[in-house]
């Protein structure tokens, strides 16, 4: 049986990651060379939302800040476990 490998979009940008998470695209956090990376399954939706982020698309500020804080907490927890 052949396996298909999913492509991964990886970034260090917590703000982009929070924006994507706010829109329902959750990252998987991993540590690479001492840095936490935010990894997403690559999809057309992901790239559309990344384009929205880079186009300064409006977001609910309180929800965005909560998303950033949640990711930062996960990131710090991962760093502490090393």
Order of alpha helices (4+ residues) and beta strands (2+ residues): beta-alpha-beta-beta-alpha-alpha
